[in-house]
Amino acid sequence: MGENEVIAAMREWLEKAVIGLNLCPFAKAVYVRNQVRFVVSTASHLDGWLEDLDRELDFLAAADPEVVDTTLLIHPTLLPDFLDFNDFMQLAEAAVAEHELEGVIQIASFHPRFQFEGTDPDDLGNFTNRAPFPTLHLLREASITRAVAAFPEAETIYQRNIETLEALGQAGWDALWDKPQSQVINKA
């Protein structure tokens, strides 16, 4: 897949799942204001992806939040195994510390095969964190603080999302897409 196709798939996921199902009540505002930066890494190895992360951390920290509030750093081919990706997240978190951005930027992770600990792979609750490709979501802590203050009971979002997906069911999830999401995920 080319960069434009990867970004188009991520936009579709954001529009239909994250925003469409209101999995993140904070996503719509920054998305419609075009404050989400989409970066596709073409690194051929993990060190290269970490270098891309280094550049994006510096970029986001220096960028005007009114122009770029958040970044999705996407890699369409590296780390297809979720456990490997989960291990990689330790290196990503260490990069935040190395850039002295703890308390400034945090990273959320999304993966086509995301699985919460203690769940079956097919549990619909896992789909709350499933994106078409392994993705590092760089978020400004100040933006999170403002969003949480504006959303009553923000701590309930996680459980509400699982309930939303369970009520939707696998057939409802598949109906969001032109083809079953499992076919999209298998391309990653």
C-alpha positions in Angstrom: 0.0 0.0 0.0 1.1 3.5 -0.7 1.2 6.3 1.8 -2.1 7.8 0.5 -3.9 4.5 0.8 -2.6 4.0 4.3 -3.8 7.4 5.3 -7.2 6.8 3.6 -7.6 3.6 5.6 -6.7 5.4 8.8 -9.1 8.2 8.1 -11.9 5.7 7.4 -11.2 4.0 10.7 -11.3 7.3 12.5 -14.5 8.5 10.8 -16.4 5.2 11.1 -15.2 3.7 14.4 -13.4 6.3 16.6 -15.6 9.2 15.7 -18.6 7.4 14.3 -19.1 5.2 17.3 -17.9 8.0 19.6 -15.1 5.7 21.0 -13.1 8.9 21.7 -15.4 11.8 22.5 -12.4 14.2 22.0 -11.4 13.0 18.5 -14.0 14.7 16.4 -13.1 18.3 17.4 -9.4 18.0 16.4 -10.2 15.9 13.3 -12.7 18.3 11.8 -10.3 21.2 12.5 -7.6 19.3 10.6 -5.3 19.3 13.7 -4.5 15.6 13.3 -1.1 14.9 11.6 -0.9 11.6 9.7 2.7 10.3 9.3 3.4 7.0 7.5 6.8 5.5 8.4 8.5 3.6 5.6 11.4 2.5 7.9 12.6 -0.9 7.0 13.5 -1.7 10.6 12.6 -0.8 14.2 15.5 1.6 14.6 14.2 3.6 11.7 10.7 3.7 13.1 12.2 4.9 16.4 14.1 7.6 14.5 10.7 8.6 12.9 9.3 8.8 16.4 12.1 11.0 17.6 11.4 13.4 14.7 7.6 13.4 15.4 8.1 14.0 19.2 10.3 17.0 18.4 7.8 18.2 15.7 4.8 17.9 17.9 6.5 19.5 21.0 7.4 22.5 18.8 4.2 22.8 16.8 1.4 25.3 17.5 -1.4 23.2 19.1 -3.9 25.2 17.1 -2.3 23.9 13.9 -1.2 20.3 15.0 -2.7 19.0 18.2 -1.9 15.3 17.8 0.0 12.9 15.5 -0.7 9.4 14.3 2.6 7.7 13.4 1.7 4.7 11.4 3.7 1.8 10.1 1.9 -0.4 7.6 4.4 -3.3 7.6 6.5 -3.5 10.8 5.4 -5.4 13.9 2.4 -7.4 12.6 2.5 -9.5 15.8 0.7 -7.6 18.6 3.0 -9.0 21.4 6.1 -7.7 19.5 4.4 -4.3 19.0 3.5 -4.3 22.7 7.1 -4.9 23.6 8.1 -2.1 21.2 5.9 0.3 23.2 8.5 0.2 26.0 11.0 1.7 23.6 8.5 4.3 22.4 7.8 5.3 26.0 11.5 5.5 26.6 11.8 7.9 23.7 9.3 10.3 25.3 11.6 10.3 28.4 14.8 10.8 26.4 13.2 13.8 24.8 12.3 15.1 28.3 8.6 15.2 27.2 7.1 13.2 30.1 4.1 15.2 31.3 4.0 17.0 27.9 3.4 14.2 25.4 2.1 10.7 25.9 1.7 7.8 23.5 -1.4 5.7 23.0 -1.1 2.5 20.9 -3.3 1.0 18.3 -2.8 -2.3 16.4 -4.8 -4.5 14.1 -4.6 -7.4 16.5 -4.8 -5.4 19.8 -5.8 -7.6 22.7 -6.4 -6.6 26.3 -4.8 -8.9 28.9 -7.2 -11.6 30.0 -9.4 -11.4 26.9 -9.9 -13.8 24.0 -8.6 -12.5 20.6 -12.1 -12.2 19.2 -13.6 -10.2 22.2 -15.2 -7.1 20.7 -13.8 -5.0 23.5 -10.4 -5.4 21.9 -11.6 -3.5 18.8 -11.6 -0.3 20.8 -7.9 -0.2 20.2 -7.7 -1.9 16.8 -6.6 0.2 13.9 -5.8 -0.9 10.4 -2.0 -0.7 11.0 0.3 -0.5 14.0 0.1 3.1 15.1 1.6 5.3 17.8 -0.7 8.1 18.7 1.2 11.1 20.1 -1.1 13.2 22.3 -0.4 16.5 24.1 -1.0 16.1 27.8 -2.5 19.6 28.0 -5.1 18.7 25.4 -6.0 15.6 27.3 -6.4 17.6 30.5 -8.7 20.1 28.8 -10.7 17.4 27.1 -11.1 15.3 30.3 -12.2 18.4 32.3 -14.9 19.1 29.7 -16.2 15.5 29.7 -18.0 14.4 32.8 -16.9 11.0 34.1 -14.1 10.6 31.5 -12.8 7.6 33.4 -15.9 5.7 32.2 -15.1 6.0 28.5 -13.1 2.7 28.4 -16.0 0.7 29.8 -18.6 2.5 27.8 -16.6 1.7 24.6 -16.5 -2.0 25.4 -20.3 -1.9 26.0 -20.8 0.0 22.7 -18.9 -2.6 20.8 -20.5 -5.6 22.5 -24.0 -4.1 21.8 -23.0 -3.5 18.2 -21.8 -7.1 17.8 -19.5 -8.6 15.2 -22.1 -8.2 12.5 -22.6 -4.5 13.3 -18.8 -4.0 13.4 -18.5 -5.6 10.0 -21.4 -3.5 8.6 -19.3 -0.4 9.3 -16.9 -1.4 6.5 -17.2 -2.1 2.8 -15.8 -5.5 3.7 -15.3 -7.3 7.0 -12.7 -5.6 9.1 -10.9 -8.9 9.5 -10.0 -8.7 5.8 -8.6 -5.2 6.3 -6.7 -6.3 9.4 -5.2 -9.3 7.5 -3.5 -6.9 5.0 -1.5 -5.2 7.8 
